[in-house]
Amino acid sequence: MRRNLTQDNLAQLVDCNVSHISNVENAHTKVSLIALLAIANALDTTIDYLLSNQYTQSGNALDGAILKALEKCDDEKKERILKMIDLM
């Protein structure tokens, strides 16, 4: 997932400073639940997806991200996606 946001853009969206975003991104600091939720909302994703590499049930987060992306597709796109999945 790519939103093409800079750290500065994200910091403005979640109302914190850029250095905090950098520290969170580089795992130099822990993030509060409130900040994590704000970051997930700004990135239009879920906390599960953001933390998917941190726990063993990461498939659930990926499934959720796929379902969320599918919700935005019209029926024609969904049919094409289903055909691609069948080919895989």
N, CA, C and O atoms as a DFTB+ gen file, in Angstrom:
352 C
 N C O
     1  1       0.840      -1.161       0.000
     2  2       0.000       0.000       0.000
     3  2       0.890       1.230       0.000
     4  3       1.839       1.335       0.777
     5  1       0.564       2.148      -0.882
     6  2       1.364       3.360      -0.974
     7  2       0.435       4.562      -1.025
     8  3      -0.459       4.638      -1.868
     9  1       0.656       5.485      -0.125
    10  2      -0.088       6.740      -0.131
    11  2       0.803       7.876      -0.592
    12  3       0.335       8.996      -0.794
    13  1       2.110       7.585      -0.765
    14  2       3.078       8.587      -1.209
    15  2       3.092       9.819      -0.308
    16  3       3.163      10.951      -0.786
    17  1       3.026       9.582       0.991
    18  2       3.106      10.671       1.957
    19  2       4.535      10.780       2.479
    20  3       5.210       9.774       2.699
    21  1       4.971      11.981       2.667
    22  2       6.248      12.190       3.337
    23  2       6.008      12.088       4.848
    24  3       4.867      12.097       5.309
    25  1       7.082      11.993       5.592
    26  2       6.938      12.000       7.047
    27  2       6.291      13.305       7.503
    28  3       5.496      13.316       8.442
    29  1       6.632      14.390       6.839
    30  2       6.046      15.688       7.188
    31  2       4.538      15.681       6.935
    32  3       3.763      16.156       7.765
    33  1       4.124      15.138       5.779
    34  2       2.687      15.048       5.481
    35  2       1.958      14.226       6.532
    36  3       0.908      14.628       7.034
    37  1       2.528      13.069       6.860
    38  2       1.899      12.186       7.837
    39  2       1.846      12.851       9.208
    40  3       0.838      12.753       9.907
    41  1       2.912      13.517       9.589
    42  2       2.937      14.206      10.878
    43  2       1.829      15.258      10.953
    44  3       1.186      15.412      11.992
    45  1       1.610      15.968       9.872
    46  2       0.535      16.964       9.854
    47  2      -0.825      16.296       9.975
    48  3      -1.705      16.799      10.673
    49  1      -1.003      15.152       9.293
    50  2      -2.286      14.455       9.334
    51  2      -2.597      13.894      10.716
    52  3      -3.759      13.854      11.121
    53  1      -1.572      13.463      11.439
    54  2      -1.805      12.864      12.753
    55  2      -1.517      13.828      13.897
    56  3      -1.596      13.456      15.068
    57  1      -1.184      15.060      13.554
    58  2      -0.971      16.123      14.536
    59  2       0.152      15.798      15.529
    60  3      -0.032      15.832      16.746
    61  1       1.311      15.484      14.964
    62  2       2.503      15.302      15.797
    63  2       3.700      15.833      15.021
    64  3       3.551      16.294      13.890
    65  1       4.886      15.770      15.620
    66  2       6.039      16.322      14.913
    67  2       6.723      15.254      14.053
    68  3       6.559      14.055      14.278
    69  1       7.469      15.706      13.093
    70  2       8.118      14.833      12.116
    71  2       9.111      13.896      12.795
    72  3       9.227      12.733      12.407
    73  1       9.818      14.380      13.790
    74  2      10.810      13.530      14.452
    75  2      10.138      12.340      15.128
    76  3      10.715      11.253      15.181
    77  1       8.927      12.530      15.645
    78  2       8.214      11.415      16.264
    79  2       7.845      10.368      15.209
    80  3       8.000       9.169      15.440
    81  1       7.362      10.818      14.066
    82  2       7.038       9.893      12.970
    83  2       8.289       9.123      12.559
    84  3       8.234       7.909      12.365
    85  1       9.395       9.809      12.429
    86  2      10.653       9.160      12.060
    87  2      11.063       8.128      13.102
    88  3      11.469       7.018      12.757
    89  1      10.957       8.490      14.367
    90  2      11.322       7.568      15.440
    91  2      10.413       6.336      15.473
    92  3      10.878       5.226      15.735
    93  1       9.136       6.529      15.210
    94  2       8.209       5.399      15.162
    95  2       8.545       4.510      13.967
    96  3       8.622       3.289      14.097
    97  1       8.740       5.118      12.820
    98  2       9.032       4.372      11.591
    99  2      10.310       3.541      11.730
   100  3      10.395       2.432      11.201
   101  1      11.282       4.072      12.429
   102  2      12.565       3.390      12.581
   103  2      12.675       2.594      13.878
   104  3      13.758       2.136      14.245
   105  1      11.549       2.434      14.568
   106  2      11.468       1.653      15.808
   107  2      12.409       2.167      16.901
   108  3      12.959       1.382      17.674
   109  1      12.588       3.487      16.958
   110  2      13.402       4.096      18.011
   111  2      12.559       4.506      19.207
   112  3      13.089       4.843      20.266
   113  1      11.248       4.475      19.033
   114  2      10.345       4.820      20.121
   115  2       9.080       3.995      19.991
   116  3       8.756       3.499      18.913
   117  1       8.380       3.856      21.084
   118  2       7.095       3.164      21.068
   119  2       6.021       4.182      20.728
   120  3       6.129       5.365      21.052
   121  1       4.997       3.697      20.077
   122  2       3.914       4.577      19.668
   123  2       2.699       4.299      20.553
   124  3       2.404       3.148      20.876
   125  1       2.015       5.343      20.930
   126  2       0.802       5.166      21.737
   127  2      -0.304       4.602      20.854
   128  3      -0.259       4.722      19.629
   129  1      -1.279       3.997      21.479
   130  2      -2.413       3.452      20.735
   131  2      -3.161       4.554      19.993
   132  3      -3.608       4.356      18.863
   133  1      -3.293       5.697      20.623
   134  2      -3.981       6.824      19.983
   135  2      -3.230       7.277      18.736
   136  3      -3.837       7.523      17.694
   137  1      -1.906       7.387      18.847
   138  2      -1.104       7.791      17.685
   139  2      -1.133       6.720      16.606
   140  3      -1.203       7.036      15.418
   141  1      -1.081       5.448      17.013
   142  2      -1.127       4.355      16.037
   143  2      -2.443       4.362      15.279
   144  3      -2.462       4.159      14.065
   145  1      -3.526       4.589      15.971
   146  2      -4.833       4.673      15.323
   147  2      -4.891       5.860      14.367
   148  3      -5.433       5.746      13.267
   149  1      -4.345       6.982      14.773
   150  2      -4.321       8.166      13.900
   151  2      -3.487       7.897      12.648
   152  3      -3.865       8.304      11.549
   153  1      -2.358       7.215      12.813
   154  2      -1.511       6.879      11.667
   155  2      -2.250       5.928      10.730
   156  3      -2.239       6.123       9.515
   157  1      -2.894       4.897      11.288
   158  2      -3.653       3.951      10.461
   159  2      -4.747       4.673       9.693
   160  3      -4.934       4.421       8.502
   161  1      -5.470       5.562      10.353
   162  2      -6.530       6.320       9.676
   163  2      -5.960       7.207       8.579
   164  3      -6.535       7.299       7.494
   165  1      -4.842       7.855       8.848
   166  2      -4.229       8.735       7.846
   167  2      -3.753       7.952       6.635
   168  3      -3.769       8.453       5.511
   169  1      -3.327       6.710       6.875
   170  2      -2.842       5.871       5.776
   171  2      -3.956       5.031       5.153
   172  3      -3.711       4.235       4.247
   173  1      -5.188       5.217       5.650
   174  2      -6.358       4.478       5.156
   175  2      -6.115       2.972       5.233
   176  3      -6.329       2.248       4.261
   177  1      -5.666       2.514       6.397
   178  2      -5.409       1.097       6.614
   179  2      -5.815       0.742       8.033
   180  3      -6.418       1.553       8.736
   181  1      -5.484      -0.461       8.447
   182  2      -5.835      -0.910       9.787
   183  2      -4.575      -1.040      10.644
   184  3      -3.460      -1.143      10.134
   185  1      -4.786      -1.033      11.941
   186  2      -3.667      -1.265      12.856
   187  2      -3.113      -2.663      12.628
   188  3      -1.900      -2.862      12.685
   189  1      -3.991      -3.641      12.370
   190  2      -3.533      -5.005      12.082
   191  2      -2.537      -5.014      10.937
   192  3      -1.500      -5.675      11.004
   193  1      -2.860      -4.272       9.886
   194  2      -1.968      -4.253       8.729
   195  2      -0.625      -3.614       9.094
   196  3       0.429      -4.108       8.695
   197  1      -0.667      -2.532       9.841
   198  2       0.571      -1.865      10.224
   199  2       1.457      -2.760      11.099
   200  3       2.685      -2.682      11.041
   201  1       0.828      -3.595      11.895
   202  2       1.571      -4.450      12.816
   203  2       1.749      -5.875      12.298
   204  3       2.213      -6.742      13.037
   205  1       1.392      -6.125      11.060
   206  2       1.362      -7.490      10.549
   207  2       2.698      -8.214      10.646
   208  3       2.719      -9.437      10.779
   209  1       3.795      -7.504      10.585
   210  2       5.104      -8.153      10.708
   211  2       5.477      -8.438      12.154
   212  3       6.500      -9.070      12.419
   213  1       4.662      -7.979      13.086
   214  2       4.992      -8.107      14.503
   215  2       4.345      -9.314      15.177
   216  3       4.685      -9.635      16.316
   217  1       3.427      -9.981      14.498
   218  2       2.778     -11.132      15.114
   219  2       2.555     -12.239      14.105
   220  3       2.650     -12.028      12.896
   221  1       2.260     -13.415      14.614
   222  2       2.219     -14.610      13.767
   223  2       0.965     -14.732      12.929
   224  3       0.957     -15.490      11.959
   225  1      -0.079     -14.028      13.259
   226  2      -1.317     -14.110      12.497
   227  2      -1.387     -13.030      11.417
   228  3      -2.453     -12.467      11.166
   229  1      -0.252     -12.743      10.780
   230  2      -0.191     -11.653       9.812
   231  2      -1.070     -11.911       8.605
   232  3      -1.464     -10.962       7.927
   233  1      -1.391     -13.165       8.311
   234  2      -2.282     -13.472       7.195
   235  2      -3.640     -12.827       7.365
   236  3      -4.261     -12.415       6.386
   237  1      -4.108     -12.735       8.606
   238  2      -5.398     -12.094       8.859
   239  2      -5.373     -10.628       8.461
   240  3      -6.341     -10.121       7.894
   241  1      -4.286      -9.952       8.751
   242  2      -4.166      -8.541       8.387
   243  2      -4.123      -8.385       6.880
   244  3      -4.731      -7.467       6.329
   245  1      -3.412      -9.270       6.215
   246  2      -3.332      -9.208       4.757
   247  2      -4.693      -9.487       4.146
   248  3      -5.099      -8.811       3.200
   249  1      -5.400     -10.476       4.676
   250  2      -6.751     -10.765       4.190
   251  2      -7.649      -9.540       4.337
   252  3      -8.415      -9.205       3.434
   253  1      -7.543      -8.880       5.483
   254  2      -8.350      -7.684       5.720
   255  2      -8.010      -6.559       4.759
   256  3      -8.897      -5.846       4.288
   257  1      -6.725      -6.400       4.470
   258  2      -6.304      -5.348       3.535
   259  2      -6.817      -5.644       2.132
   260  3      -7.225      -4.736       1.409
   261  1      -6.795      -6.916       1.752
   262  2      -7.312      -7.295       0.432
   263  2      -8.804      -7.028       0.356
   264  3      -9.288      -6.472      -0.630
   265  1      -9.530      -7.418       1.381
   266  2     -10.981      -7.188       1.390
   267  2     -11.309      -5.699       1.351
   268  3     -12.251      -5.282       0.677
   269  1     -10.538      -4.910       2.068
   270  2     -10.772      -3.457       2.069
   271  2     -10.532      -2.879       0.673
   272  3     -11.281      -2.015       0.218
   273  1      -9.491      -3.357       0.001
   274  2      -9.200      -2.887      -1.354
   275  2     -10.303      -3.313      -2.313
   276  3     -10.676      -2.554      -3.207
   277  1     -10.825      -4.520      -2.135
   278  2     -11.894      -5.010      -3.011
   279  2     -13.178      -4.207      -2.863
   280  3     -13.932      -4.056      -3.824
   281  1     -13.427      -3.697      -1.672
   282  2     -14.635      -2.903      -1.444
   283  2     -14.682      -1.675      -2.351
   284  3     -15.758      -1.174      -2.678
   285  1     -13.521      -1.205      -2.747
   286  2     -13.444      -0.004      -3.579
   287  2     -13.576      -0.309      -5.068
   288  3     -13.642       0.608      -5.887
   289  1     -13.615      -1.595      -5.421
   290  2     -13.660      -1.994      -6.833
   291  2     -15.100      -2.199      -7.288
   292  3     -15.958      -2.633      -6.520
   293  1     -15.342      -1.875      -8.556
   294  2     -16.652      -2.189      -9.122
   295  2     -16.668      -3.673      -9.503
   296  3     -15.640      -4.347      -9.432
   297  1     -17.837      -4.177      -9.905
   298  2     -17.981      -5.601     -10.197
   299  2     -17.077      -6.066     -11.333
   300  3     -16.574      -7.189     -11.301
   301  1     -16.868      -5.229     -12.322
   302  2     -16.013      -5.606     -13.449
   303  2     -14.569      -5.836     -12.979
   304  3     -13.934      -6.817     -13.368
   305  1     -14.065      -4.939     -12.153
   306  2     -12.710      -5.110     -11.624
   307  2     -12.617      -6.345     -10.740
   308  3     -11.624      -7.071     -10.787
   309  1     -13.643      -6.587      -9.937
   310  2     -13.648      -7.768      -9.078
   311  2     -13.593      -9.046      -9.914
   312  3     -12.897      -9.995      -9.553
   313  1     -14.321      -9.074     -11.025
   314  2     -14.294     -10.249     -11.902
   315  2     -12.899     -10.451     -12.487
   316  3     -12.420     -11.582     -12.571
   317  1     -12.241      -9.358     -12.895
   318  2     -10.879      -9.477     -13.427
   319  2      -9.906      -9.962     -12.362
   320  3      -9.024     -10.775     -12.640
   321  1     -10.067      -9.470     -11.166
   322  2      -9.200      -9.898     -10.055
   323  2      -9.407     -11.377      -9.774
   324  3      -8.445     -12.112      -9.554
   325  1     -10.653     -11.811      -9.780
   326  2     -10.948     -13.224      -9.532
   327  2     -10.302     -14.106     -10.625
   328  3      -9.764     -15.171     -10.322
   329  1     -10.355     -13.667     -11.864
   330  2      -9.722     -14.423     -12.941
   331  2      -8.209     -14.498     -12.739
   332  3      -7.601     -15.542     -12.971
   333  1      -7.604     -13.389     -12.306
   334  2      -6.158     -13.398     -12.053
   335  2      -5.812     -14.361     -10.922
   336  3      -4.810     -15.072     -10.993
   337  1      -6.636     -14.383      -9.884
   338  2      -6.404     -15.302      -8.776
   339  2      -6.493     -16.743      -9.249
   340  3      -5.668     -17.577      -8.876
   341  1      -7.504     -17.036     -10.078
   342  2      -7.654     -18.387     -10.618
   343  2      -6.438     -18.797     -11.454
   344  3      -6.041     -19.962     -11.445
   345  1      -5.852     -17.843     -12.170
   346  2      -4.681     -18.154     -12.980
   347  2      -3.446     -18.439     -12.132
   348  3      -2.542     -19.162     -12.552
   349  1      -3.421     -17.869     -10.948
   350  2      -2.272     -18.074     -10.065
   351  2      -2.348     -19.456      -9.487
   352  3      -1.478     -19.849      -8.710
